[in-house]
Amino acid sequence: MKITILAVGKIKEKFYRQAVEEFEKRLSRYCKLEIIEVADEKTPDCASQIEMDKIKEREGGRLRKYIPEGAWLCALAIDGVMLDSVELSQKLEHLGITGKSHLIFVIGGSLGLSDAILNLADFKLSFSKMTFPHQLMRVILLEQIYRSYRIMAGAPYHK
């Protein structure tokens, strides 16, 4: 199975990059992992809703270029469905069994994802009602994907 993490913005802090690299290494035994970063837009202070929507649209246009037909698209969205680790594992396993060979998880920028990207999504996943920095969210997502594969393999994992 191929898993793509499609994210707005680059990881700047070294400790986040190191965590991502560690999970890339761990996941290499379970799937083909690809991480694609697209440029984020600077949001001016006191931006209007119209300006924020335009920023999300521009970021969404960049993301759209990397979403091929036939891939299963999961948008990380605060209003998405919350799953526990076992449920996420079961979802990934079910997708593999039903023939989905390419899964894409998309992480928006500081303003979230455009409506166009959210409407393309096959599934919207929420990790919390809280807002997380996109750099940290990438690490959390990779850890949960890794944990999902460990659960599928019947390997021990921390509850």
VEXFILUM-233803 format. One record per residue (C-alpha): residue number from 1; x, y, z. Coordinates in pm, whole numbers. Example, Ala and Ser with C-alpha at 12.3 -4.5 7.8 and 13.67 -1.06 7.14 Angstrom:
{atom 1 {1230 -450 780}}
{atom 2 {1367 -106 714}}
END
This chain:
{atom 1 {0 0 0}}
{atom 2 {116 352 -74}}
{atom 3 {44 625 178}}
{atom 4 {96 989 92}}
{atom 5 {100 1266 349}}
{atom 6 {14 1583 160}}
{atom 7 {75 1890 372}}
{atom 8 {70 2266 348}}
{atom 9 {395 2414 475}}
{atom 10 {739 2286 554}}
{atom 11 {866 2149 882}}
{atom 12 {1113 2401 1018}}
{atom 13 {1205 2274 1363}}
{atom 14 {1475 2009 1378}}
{atom 15 {1300 1801 1646}}
{atom 16 {985 1770 1431}}
{atom 17 {1196 1670 1128}}
{atom 18 {1371 1406 1338}}
{atom 19 {1038 1265 1457}}
{atom 20 {908 1251 1099}}
{atom 21 {1226 1076 985}}
{atom 22 {1191 820 1263}}
{atom 23 {835 733 1163}}
{atom 24 {933 723 794}}
{atom 25 {1192 462 889}}
{atom 26 {949 261 1104}}
{atom 27 {674 270 841}}
{atom 28 {906 156 561}}
{atom 29 {849 -207 665}}
{atom 30 {471 -173 631}}
{atom 31 {399 61 339}}
{atom 32 {547 289 77}}
{atom 33 {536 633 238}}
{atom 34 {557 960 49}}
{atom 35 {548 1307 204}}
{atom 36 {466 1601 -21}}
{atom 37 {482 1958 101}}
{atom 38 {324 2253 -78}}
{atom 39 {395 2617 -5}}
{atom 40 {184 2792 250}}
{atom 41 {51 3146 220}}
{atom 42 {128 3421 465}}
{atom 43 {-186 3533 645}}
{atom 44 {-191 3902 728}}
{atom 45 {-288 4006 1078}}
{atom 46 {-659 4087 1101}}
{atom 47 {-731 3916 767}}
{atom 48 {-1094 3927 662}}
{atom 49 {-1293 3609 599}}
{atom 50 {-1271 3678 224}}
{atom 51 {-891 3704 244}}
{atom 52 {-870 3384 450}}
{atom 53 {-1091 3198 202}}
{atom 54 {-869 3314 -87}}
{atom 55 {-559 3193 98}}
{atom 56 {-719 2850 154}}
{atom 57 {-821 2838 -214}}
{atom 58 {-464 2910 -330}}
{atom 59 {-324 2645 -95}}
{atom 60 {-600 2407 -205}}
{atom 61 {-504 2460 -569}}
{atom 62 {-148 2356 -488}}
{atom 63 {-270 2048 -300}}
{atom 64 {-510 1945 -578}}
{atom 65 {-220 1893 -820}}
{atom 66 {-104 1598 -607}}
{atom 67 {-436 1416 -572}}
{atom 68 {-466 1156 -848}}
{atom 69 {-790 994 -957}}
{atom 70 {-860 669 -776}}
{atom 71 {-670 755 -459}}
{atom 72 {-862 746 -131}}
{atom 73 {-846 1095 21}}
{atom 74 {-865 1161 393}}
{atom 75 {-881 1526 496}}
{atom 76 {-774 1614 848}}
{atom 77 {-1051 1844 965}}
{atom 78 {-1156 1960 1308}}
{atom 79 {-1519 1873 1227}}
{atom 80 {-1433 1526 1097}}
{atom 81 {-1500 1189 1256}}
{atom 82 {-1298 1104 1566}}
{atom 83 {-1162 749 1573}}
{atom 84 {-959 573 1836}}
{atom 85 {-638 394 1734}}
{atom 86 {-804 55 1690}}
{atom 87 {-1081 204 1476}}
{atom 88 {-825 382 1255}}
{atom 89 {-636 55 1220}}
{atom 90 {-955 -124 1119}}
{atom 91 {-1034 149 866}}
{atom 92 {-690 122 705}}
{atom 93 {-712 -256 701}}
{atom 94 {-1058 -244 541}}
{atom 95 {-935 -2 273}}
{atom 96 {-651 -240 189}}
{atom 97 {-882 -540 174}}
{atom 98 {-1126 -358 -54}}
{atom 99 {-852 -272 -303}}
{atom 100 {-753 81 -214}}
{atom 101 {-382 83 -288}}
{atom 102 {-314 457 -250}}
{atom 103 {-425 650 58}}
{atom 104 {-368 1023 84}}
{atom 105 {-392 1211 412}}
{atom 106 {-406 1587 363}}
{atom 107 {-311 1841 630}}
{atom 108 {-404 2203 573}}
{atom 109 {-218 2516 665}}
{atom 110 {-283 2748 957}}
{atom 111 {-634 2830 829}}
{atom 112 {-729 2472 748}}
{atom 113 {-833 2324 415}}
{atom 114 {-1031 2484 134}}
{atom 115 {-1388 2377 75}}
{atom 116 {-1277 2235 -261}}
{atom 117 {-1035 1993 -92}}
{atom 118 {-1282 1906 185}}
{atom 119 {-1547 1828 -78}}
{atom 120 {-1305 1594 -260}}
{atom 121 {-1235 1396 55}}
{atom 122 {-1363 1042 90}}
{atom 123 {-1332 1076 467}}
{atom 124 {-1275 1359 713}}
{atom 125 {-1073 1265 1019}}
{atom 126 {-1048 1467 1337}}
{atom 127 {-789 1405 1604}}
{atom 128 {-947 1650 1845}}
{atom 129 {-1161 1959 1865}}
{atom 130 {-839 2139 1953}}
{atom 131 {-620 2308 1696}}
{atom 132 {-266 2173 1651}}
{atom 133 {28 2325 1463}}
{atom 134 {52 2157 1122}}
{atom 135 {409 2048 1196}}
{atom 136 {304 1863 1512}}
{atom 137 {-3 1723 1337}}
{atom 138 {219 1556 1081}}
{atom 139 {410 1377 1357}}
{atom 140 {88 1273 1533}}
{atom 141 {-61 1144 1208}}
{atom 142 {250 942 1122}}
{atom 143 {257 794 1473}}
{atom 144 {-107 688 1444}}
{atom 145 {-53 532 1101}}
{atom 146 {245 342 1242}}
{atom 147 {38 236 1545}}
{atom 148 {-236 118 1306}}
{atom 149 {6 -110 1126}}
{atom 150 {135 -244 1459}}
{atom 151 {-221 -321 1565}}
{atom 152 {-291 -495 1232}}
{atom 153 {24 -702 1280}}
{atom 154 {-86 -806 1627}}
{atom 155 {223 -642 1774}}
{atom 156 {213 -480 2116}}
{atom 157 {119 -115 2136}}
{atom 158 {57 125 2420}}
{atom 159 {-306 196 2499}}
END
